[in-house]
Every structure is written in C-alpha cells, then in structure tokens.
Amino acid sequence: MWLQQTLTLSAKPRGFHLVTEEILGQLPDLSRINTGLLHLLLQHTSASLTLNENCDPTVRQDMERYFLSSVPDNAPYQHDDEGPDDMPSHIKSSLLGVSLLLPVHRGRVQMGTWQGIWLGEHRIHGGSRRIVATLQGE
C-alpha cells in the first residue's frame, strides 16, 4: 500500500523546532501500516529536516548558535535577493538536508528514545512549511 499527502507546518521563528507531533498528528493513515517506511520531503530550500534530541531544548539552542556562527548572515554572499538571511539559509538547508526516511512498525515510527524530528527554520521570517509525506507498507 502506498499513501501520500502534503502536510503543513505552522510558521516558526528562526531556529530549530521539535515538530514530531505536529507531523505525526497529520498522518492518520500511519496506524494502518504494520511494517513499512515513512518518507518526509520538505519542499523548501531555506529550511531543513533532521532527526535529533527530543528532550532537552538547549540542544536545539546550541545547534542554532553553531549554525549562526558557521554560516553567518553577514558574509559576502552574492545571492541576497530576499535579504541577508537568504543565502545562509540555502547553505544550512543543503548541509542538513530536506528529507528523512523512517521505519514504521505496527503503526508507529521507529525512532530512538531520545530522537525527534526537527524543523530547522533558517529564515528570520520563513512562514509555514510544506512536507510531502509518503507512507509505504503493508
């Protein structure tokens, strides 16, 4: 069985946000999958998806500080059509990626105890974000 739908995440400020429940809450068909895969594709070039710490919010804050330092807004980028955070957002998106492939067993995504799905919002004002979720399984 293959199922596909487009999810919408609410607008978030720049930073890393735990969005596991926001995503899984929009997937009622997940419970129909005994064994399978969930593929998530973020349809944006200035944000990212990653799997990381789901408990301590200071990890997300430290990650944001790291990326602001490593890929600063004020570097001499040529591409700045949408402001000083435009090109750095594209770089961060490429470094972290925009998709996840997660195993599903008995209607549940099989993440580790301390893992959660993060949205990396790399724009100061990024807006809502779309994710294409594809479920494949039996």
SEMIZA-638635 format. One record per atom (N, C-alpha, C): residue number from 0; x, y, z. Coordinates in nm, 2 decimals, decimal comma, m for minus. Example, Ala and Ser with C-alpha at 12.3 -4.5 7.8 and 13.67 -1.06 7.14 Angstrom:
BEGIN
(node 0 (1,32 m0,57 0,78)) (node 0 (1,23 m0,45 0,78)) (node 0 (1,32 m0,33 0,78)) (node 1 (1,28 m0,22 0,71)) (node 1 (1,37 m0,11 0,71)) (node 1 (1,29 0,00 0,79)) 
REM end
This chain:
BEGIN
(node 0 (0,08 m0,12 0,00)) (node 0 (0,00 0,00 0,00)) (node 0 (0,09 0,12 0,00)) (node 1 (0,05 0,22 m0,08)) (node 1 (0,12 0,35 m0,09)) (node 1 (0,02 0,46 m0,06)) (node 2 (0,06 0,55 0,03)) (node 2 (m0,03 0,66 0,07)) (node 2 (0,06 0,79 0,06)) (node 3 (0,01 0,90 0,01)) (node 3 (0,08 1,02 0,01)) (node 3 (m0,01 1,14 0,04)) (node 4 (0,05 1,23 0,12)) (node 4 (m0,03 1,36 0,14)) (node 4 (0,07 1,47 0,17)) (node 5 (0,02 1,59 0,15)) (node 5 (0,11 1,71 0,18)) (node 5 (0,06 1,76 0,32)) (node 6 (0,16 1,78 0,41)) (node 6 (0,14 1,83 0,54)) (node 6 (0,18 1,98 0,54)) (node 7 (0,12 2,05 0,63)) (node 7 (0,16 2,19 0,65)) (node 7 (0,20 2,21 0,80)) (node 8 (0,32 2,27 0,81)) (node 8 (0,37 2,31 0,95)) (node 8 (0,35 2,45 0,97)) (node 9 (0,31 2,49 1,09)) (node 9 (0,28 2,63 1,12)) (node 9 (0,41 2,71 1,11)) (node 10 (0,40 2,84 1,08)) (node 10 (0,52 2,93 1,07)) (node 10 (0,59 2,93 1,21)) (node 11 (0,72 2,93 1,20)) (node 11 (0,81 2,93 1,32)) (node 11 (0,92 3,03 1,30)) (node 12 (0,97 3,09 1,42)) (node 12 (1,08 3,18 1,41)) (node 12 (1,21 3,10 1,37)) (node 13 (1,31 3,18 1,33)) (node 13 (1,44 3,12 1,30)) (node 13 (1,48 3,03 1,42)) (node 14 (1,54 2,91 1,39)) (node 14 (1,58 2,82 1,50)) (node 14 (1,55 2,68 1,46)) (node 15 (1,57 2,59 1,56)) (node 15 (1,54 2,45 1,54)) (node 15 (1,42 2,42 1,63)) (node 16 (1,32 2,35 1,57)) (node 16 (1,20 2,32 1,64)) (node 16 (1,16 2,18 1,63)) (node 17 (1,12 2,12 1,75)) (node 17 (1,08 1,98 1,76)) (node 17 (0,94 1,98 1,70)) (node 18 (0,92 1,91 1,59)) (node 18 (0,79 1,90 1,51)) (node 18 (0,74 1,76 1,50)) (node 19 (0,79 1,67 1,58)) (node 19 (0,75 1,53 1,56)) (node 19 (0,59 1,52 1,57)) (node 20 (0,54 1,57 1,68)) (node 20 (0,39 1,55 1,70)) (node 20 (0,31 1,63 1,60)) (node 21 (0,36 1,75 1,55)) (node 21 (0,29 1,83 1,45)) (node 21 (0,28 1,75 1,32)) (node 22 (0,39 1,67 1,29)) (node 22 (0,39 1,59 1,17)) (node 22 (0,31 1,47 1,18)) (node 23 (0,34 1,39 1,29)) (node 23 (0,27 1,26 1,30)) (node 23 (0,12 1,28 1,33)) (node 24 (0,08 1,39 1,39)) (node 24 (m0,06 1,42 1,41)) (node 24 (m0,14 1,44 1,28)) (node 25 (m0,07 1,47 1,18)) (node 25 (m0,14 1,49 1,05)) (node 25 (m0,14 1,36 0,96)) (node 26 (m0,10 1,25 1,02)) (node 26 (m0,09 1,12 0,94)) (node 26 (m0,18 1,02 1,00)) (node 27 (m0,31 1,03 0,99)) (node 27 (m0,40 0,93 1,05)) (node 27 (m0,38 0,79 0,99)) (node 28 (m0,33 0,78 0,86)) (node 28 (m0,31 0,65 0,80)) (node 28 (m0,19 0,57 0,85)) (node 29 (m0,11 0,64 0,93)) (node 29 (0,01 0,57 0,99)) (node 29 (m0,03 0,44 1,06)) (node 30 (m0,15 0,45 1,13)) (node 30 (m0,19 0,34 1,21)) (node 30 (m0,23 0,21 1,12)) (node 31 (m0,24 0,23 0,99)) (node 31 (m0,28 0,12 0,90)) (node 31 (m0,15 0,05 0,86)) (node 32 (m0,03 0,10 0,89)) (node 32 (0,09 0,03 0,84)) (node 32 (0,14 m0,06 0,95)) (node 33 (0,16 m0,19 0,92)) (node 33 (0,22 m0,29 1,01)) (node 33 (0,37 m0,28 1,00)) (node 34 (0,42 m0,29 0,88)) (node 34 (0,56 m0,28 0,85)) (node 34 (0,58 m0,19 0,73)) (node 35 (0,66 m0,09 0,74)) (node 35 (0,68 0,00 0,62)) (node 35 (0,78 0,11 0,65)) (node 36 (0,76 0,21 0,56)) (node 36 (0,85 0,33 0,57)) (node 36 (0,77 0,46 0,55)) (node 37 (0,82 0,56 0,62)) (node 37 (0,76 0,69 0,61)) (node 37 (0,88 0,78 0,55)) (node 38 (0,85 0,84 0,43)) (node 38 (0,94 0,93 0,38)) (node 38 (0,89 1,07 0,39)) (node 39 (0,97 1,17 0,44)) (node 39 (0,92 1,31 0,45)) (node 39 (1,01 1,39 0,37)) (node 40 (0,95 1,47 0,28)) (node 40 (1,03 1,57 0,20)) (node 40 (0,98 1,71 0,22)) (node 41 (1,07 1,79 0,28)) (node 41 (1,04 1,93 0,30)) (node 41 (1,05 2,01 0,16)) (node 42 (0,95 2,07 0,12)) (node 42 (0,95 2,14 m0,01)) (node 42 (1,00 2,28 m0,01)) (node 43 (1,11 2,30 0,06)) (node 43 (1,17 2,44 0,07)) (node 43 (1,32 2,43 0,06)) (node 44 (1,38 2,54 0,02)) (node 44 (1,53 2,55 0,01)) (node 44 (1,59 2,63 0,11)) (node 45 (1,51 2,68 0,21)) (node 45 (1,57 2,76 0,31)) (node 45 (1,53 2,71 0,45)) (node 46 (1,50 2,58 0,46)) (node 46 (1,47 2,52 0,59)) (node 46 (1,52 2,37 0,57)) (node 47 (1,52 2,30 0,68)) (node 47 (1,57 2,16 0,68)) (node 47 (1,49 2,07 0,77)) (node 48 (1,51 1,94 0,75)) (node 48 (1,46 1,84 0,84)) (node 48 (1,58 1,76 0,89)) (node 49 (1,58 1,73 1,02)) (node 49 (1,68 1,64 1,08)) (node 49 (1,62 1,57 1,19)) (node 50 (1,69 1,46 1,23)) (node 50 (1,65 1,38 1,35)) (node 50 (1,75 1,40 1,46)) (node 51 (1,70 1,44 1,58)) (node 51 (1,80 1,46 1,68)) (node 51 (1,73 1,46 1,82)) (node 52 (1,79 1,51 1,92)) (node 52 (1,75 1,52 2,06)) (node 52 (1,60 1,57 2,07)) (node 53 (1,52 1,49 2,15)) (node 53 (1,38 1,53 2,16)) (node 53 (1,34 1,58 2,30)) (node 54 (1,44 1,59 2,39)) (node 54 (1,41 1,61 2,53)) (node 54 (1,46 1,75 2,58)) (node 55 (1,58 1,77 2,56)) (node 55 (1,65 1,89 2,62)) (node 55 (1,65 2,00 2,51)) (node 56 (1,57 2,11 2,53)) (node 56 (1,57 2,22 2,43)) (node 56 (1,70 2,29 2,41)) (node 57 (1,79 2,28 2,51)) (node 57 (1,92 2,35 2,50)) (node 57 (2,00 2,30 2,38)) (node 58 (1,97 2,17 2,34)) (node 58 (2,04 2,11 2,23)) (node 58 (2,00 2,19 2,10)) (node 59 (1,88 2,22 2,09)) (node 59 (1,83 2,30 1,97)) (node 59 (1,89 2,44 1,97)) (node 60 (1,90 2,50 2,09)) (node 60 (1,95 2,63 2,10)) (node 60 (2,10 2,63 2,07)) (node 61 (2,17 2,53 2,12)) (node 61 (2,32 2,52 2,08)) (node 61 (2,34 2,50 1,93)) (node 62 (2,25 2,41 1,87)) (node 62 (2,26 2,39 1,73)) (node 62 (2,24 2,52 1,65)) (node 63 (2,14 2,60 1,69)) (node 63 (2,12 2,73 1,62)) (node 63 (2,24 2,82 1,64)) (node 64 (2,30 2,83 1,76)) (node 64 (2,42 2,91 1,78)) (node 64 (2,54 2,86 1,69)) (node 65 (2,55 2,73 1,68)) (node 65 (2,66 2,67 1,59)) (node 65 (2,64 2,72 1,45)) (node 66 (2,52 2,70 1,40)) (node 66 (2,50 2,73 1,26)) (node 66 (2,50 2,88 1,23)) (node 67 (2,46 2,97 1,32)) (node 67 (2,47 3,11 1,31)) (node 67 (2,62 3,15 1,30)) (node 68 (2,70 3,08 1,38)) (node 68 (2,84 3,11 1,38)) (node 68 (2,91 3,06 1,25)) (node 69 (2,88 2,93 1,21)) (node 69 (2,94 2,87 1,10)) (node 69 (2,90 2,92 0,96)) (node 70 (2,77 2,97 0,96)) (node 70 (2,72 3,02 0,83)) (node 70 (2,65 3,15 0,86)) (node 71 (2,73 3,26 0,88)) (node 71 (2,68 3,39 0,93)) (node 71 (2,60 3,46 0,82)) (node 72 (2,51 3,54 0,86)) (node 72 (2,43 3,62 0,76)) (node 72 (2,51 3,73 0,70)) (node 73 (2,62 3,78 0,76)) (node 73 (2,69 3,90 0,71)) (node 73 (2,81 3,86 0,63)) (node 74 (2,82 3,74 0,58)) (node 74 (2,93 3,70 0,49)) (node 74 (2,91 3,77 0,35)) (node 75 (3,01 3,78 0,27)) (node 75 (2,99 3,85 0,14)) (node 75 (2,93 3,76 0,03)) (node 76 (2,80 3,72 0,05)) (node 76 (2,73 3,64 m0,04)) (node 76 (2,69 3,72 m0,16)) (node 77 (2,69 3,66 m0,28)) (node 77 (2,64 3,73 m0,40)) (node 77 (2,48 3,72 m0,40)) (node 78 (2,43 3,61 m0,37)) (node 78 (2,29 3,58 m0,37)) (node 78 (2,23 3,64 m0,24)) (node 79 (2,16 3,75 m0,26)) (node 79 (2,09 3,81 m0,14)) (node 79 (1,95 3,87 m0,18)) (node 80 (1,89 3,80 m0,28)) (node 80 (1,76 3,86 m0,34)) (node 80 (1,66 3,88 m0,23)) (node 81 (1,65 3,79 m0,13)) (node 81 (1,55 3,80 m0,03)) (node 81 (1,60 3,85 0,11)) (node 82 (1,72 3,91 0,11)) (node 82 (1,77 3,96 0,23)) (node 82 (1,90 3,89 0,28)) (node 83 (1,96 3,94 0,38)) (node 83 (2,08 3,88 0,43)) (node 83 (2,08 3,74 0,48)) (node 84 (1,96 3,69 0,51)) (node 84 (1,95 3,55 0,56)) (node 84 (1,91 3,45 0,45)) (node 85 (1,91 3,50 0,32)) (node 85 (1,87 3,42 0,21)) (node 85 (1,97 3,31 0,18)) (node 86 (2,09 3,35 0,14)) (node 86 (2,20 3,25 0,10)) (node 86 (2,24 3,17 0,22)) (node 87 (2,26 3,22 0,34)) (node 87 (2,29 3,13 0,45)) (node 87 (2,19 3,03 0,48)) (node 88 (2,06 3,06 0,45)) (node 88 (1,95 2,96 0,47)) (node 88 (1,97 2,85 0,37)) (node 89 (2,00 2,88 0,24)) (node 89 (2,02 2,77 0,14)) (node 89 (2,14 2,68 0,18)) (node 90 (2,25 2,74 0,23)) (node 90 (2,36 2,66 0,27)) (node 90 (2,33 2,57 0,39)) (node 91 (2,26 2,62 0,49)) (node 91 (2,22 2,53 0,60)) (node 91 (2,12 2,42 0,56)) (node 92 (2,03 2,45 0,47)) (node 92 (1,94 2,35 0,42)) (node 92 (2,02 2,24 0,35)) (node 93 (2,12 2,28 0,27)) (node 93 (2,20 2,18 0,20)) (node 93 (2,28 2,09 0,29)) (node 94 (2,33 2,16 0,39)) (node 94 (2,42 2,08 0,49)) (node 94 (2,34 1,98 0,57)) (node 95 (2,22 2,02 0,61)) (node 95 (2,13 1,93 0,69)) (node 95 (2,04 1,84 0,61)) (node 96 (2,00 1,89 0,50)) (node 96 (1,91 1,81 0,42)) (node 96 (1,76 1,84 0,44)) (node 97 (1,68 1,79 0,34)) (node 97 (1,54 1,82 0,35)) (node 97 (1,45 1,70 0,35)) (node 98 (1,51 1,58 0,38)) (node 98 (1,42 1,46 0,38)) (node 98 (1,47 1,37 0,49)) (node 99 (1,37 1,28 0,53)) (node 99 (1,40 1,18 0,63)) (node 99 (1,33 1,05 0,58)) (node 100 (1,39 0,94 0,60)) (node 100 (1,33 0,81 0,58)) (node 100 (1,33 0,73 0,71)) (node 101 (1,21 0,70 0,75)) (node 101 (1,19 0,64 0,89)) (node 101 (1,11 0,51 0,88)) (node 102 (1,16 0,41 0,95)) (node 102 (1,08 0,28 0,96)) (node 102 (0,96 0,30 1,04)) (node 103 (0,86 0,22 1,00)) (node 103 (0,73 0,21 1,07)) (node 103 (0,70 0,07 1,10)) (node 104 (0,66 0,05 1,23)) (node 104 (0,62 m0,09 1,27)) (node 104 (0,50 m0,08 1,36)) (node 105 (0,40 m0,15 1,32)) (node 105 (0,27 m0,15 1,40)) (node 105 (0,21 m0,01 1,42)) (node 106 (0,22 0,07 1,32)) (node 106 (0,16 0,20 1,32)) (node 106 (0,24 0,31 1,39)) (node 107 (0,36 0,27 1,42)) (node 107 (0,45 0,37 1,50)) (node 107 (0,58 0,39 1,42)) (node 108 (0,62 0,52 1,42)) (node 108 (0,75 0,54 1,36)) (node 108 (0,86 0,50 1,46)) (node 109 (0,96 0,42 1,41)) (node 109 (1,06 0,36 1,50)) (node 109 (1,18 0,45 1,52)) (node 110 (1,16 0,55 1,60)) (node 110 (1,27 0,64 1,64)) (node 110 (1,33 0,59 1,77)) (node 111 (1,45 0,63 1,80)) (node 111 (1,51 0,60 1,93)) (node 111 (1,45 0,68 2,04)) (node 112 (1,47 0,64 2,16)) (node 112 (1,40 0,70 2,28)) (node 112 (1,42 0,85 2,28)) (node 113 (1,54 0,90 2,25)) (node 113 (1,57 1,04 2,26)) (node 113 (1,57 1,11 2,13)) (node 114 (1,51 1,05 2,02)) (node 114 (1,51 1,11 1,89)) (node 114 (1,37 1,18 1,86)) (node 115 (1,38 1,29 1,79)) (node 115 (1,26 1,36 1,75)) (node 115 (1,29 1,43 1,61)) (node 116 (1,19 1,46 1,54)) (node 116 (1,20 1,52 1,41)) (node 116 (1,21 1,68 1,44)) (node 117 (1,31 1,73 1,38)) (node 117 (1,33 1,88 1,39)) (node 117 (1,31 1,95 1,26)) (node 118 (1,25 2,06 1,26)) (node 118 (1,25 2,16 1,15)) (node 118 (1,36 2,26 1,18)) (node 119 (1,45 2,27 1,09)) (node 119 (1,55 2,38 1,10)) (node 119 (1,49 2,50 1,02)) (node 120 (1,44 2,60 1,09)) (node 120 (1,39 2,72 1,02)) (node 120 (1,51 2,82 1,01)) (node 121 (1,56 2,84 0,89)) (node 121 (1,68 2,91 0,87)) (node 121 (1,65 3,06 0,83)) (node 122 (1,53 3,09 0,80)) (node 122 (1,49 3,23 0,77)) (node 122 (1,44 3,30 0,89)) (node 123 (1,47 3,43 0,90)) (node 123 (1,41 3,50 1,01)) (node 123 (1,26 3,50 1,01)) (node 124 (1,20 3,51 0,89)) (node 124 (1,06 3,50 0,88)) (node 124 (1,03 3,40 0,77)) (node 125 (1,03 3,27 0,80)) (node 125 (1,02 3,17 0,70)) (node 125 (0,87 3,14 0,65)) (node 126 (0,78 3,16 0,74)) (node 126 (0,64 3,12 0,70)) (node 126 (0,61 2,98 0,73)) (node 127 (0,49 2,94 0,69)) (node 127 (0,45 2,80 0,70)) (node 127 (0,53 2,71 0,60)) (node 128 (0,55 2,59 0,64)) (node 128 (0,63 2,50 0,55)) (node 128 (0,55 2,37 0,51)) (node 129 (0,57 2,32 0,39)) (node 129 (0,50 2,21 0,34)) (node 129 (0,60 2,09 0,34)) (node 130 (0,54 1,97 0,37)) (node 130 (0,61 1,84 0,37)) (node 130 (0,53 1,74 0,30)) (node 131 (0,59 1,68 0,20)) (node 131 (0,52 1,56 0,13)) (node 131 (0,56 1,44 0,21)) (node 132 (0,45 1,37 0,26)) (node 132 (0,47 1,25 0,34)) (node 132 (0,43 1,13 0,26)) (node 133 (0,51 1,04 0,24)) (node 133 (0,48 0,92 0,16)) (node 133 (0,50 0,80 0,25)) (node 134 (0,39 0,72 0,27)) (node 134 (0,39 0,60 0,35)) (node 134 (0,38 0,48 0,26)) (node 135 (0,47 0,39 0,28)) (node 135 (0,47 0,27 0,20)) (node 135 (0,48 0,15 0,30)) (node 136 (0,39 0,06 0,29)) (node 136 (0,39 m0,06 0,38)) (node 136 (0,28 m0,15 0,36)) (node 137 (0,27 m0,24 0,45)) (node 137 (0,17 m0,35 0,45)) (node 137 (0,09 m0,35 0,58)) 
REM end
